[in-house]
Amino acid sequence: MVNILNQTHSIANHFLYEMRHKDIQKDRGKFRNNLKRLGIIMAYEVSKVLDYKKSNVSTPLADLDVELLTDQPVIISILRASMPFMEGFMEVFDQADAGFIGAYRREGVDEVDVNLEYLASPPLEGRNVIVVDPMLATGKSVIKSLDHLMSHGSPDHIHIVAAVAAPEGIDYISKSLKTQFTIWTGALDEKLNSNAYIIPGLGDAGDLCFGPKL
Ligand code: URA
């Protein structure tokens, strides 16, 4: 299942507009802040499909029944562009467990290979796992990251959350992932170019957040 945030009118469209705009996006602080704000909104969207249990609370005046999360999710950040996006998620799920995975793309002309160098994750068995990766392009970094993460247990459900996604990435994830999953994206764009960048997309999210790397 794929949920596309900009199919519904919301302020998130302004954040995406500023992130895509070739001049506005040059303000690195603004770009990171928009990615974080989008993370907050998308975390709220994901929160609507998690499980809740009945609980109660005493205000200074009376007691009442409320519903609270049955379990905290695990939020996994695929470094490096995910960091501000994850910050938004951690603002909302402020008691969640978190994991980190370092994936980078070795770029060739036709193929983008994904290299994994760092993994720190809590146990994932039976958990709701939210993988945040702002640009869902080929889907290979998500699938390769999840293959490695499975050594920490099989999640109950995996939520894959992107700011912008390409149809190719969604297809790749749909055919590769055997665990129950839901994809959430701010926008679904047209296609990938020959360097596996999303078109129209926004460019290199990692560079826009943190500057170019060697
Ligand atoms: N990663 C990015 O930062 N941008 C893309 O368009 C694709 C992958």
Boltz pocket constraint, residues with backbone or C-beta under 6 A from the ligand:
constraints:
  - pocket:
      binder: B
      contacts: [[A, 81], [A, 135], [A, 137], [A, 196], [A, 197], [A, 198], [A, 199], [A, 201], [A, 202], [A, 203], [A, 204], [A, 205], [A, 206]]
      max_distance: 6.0
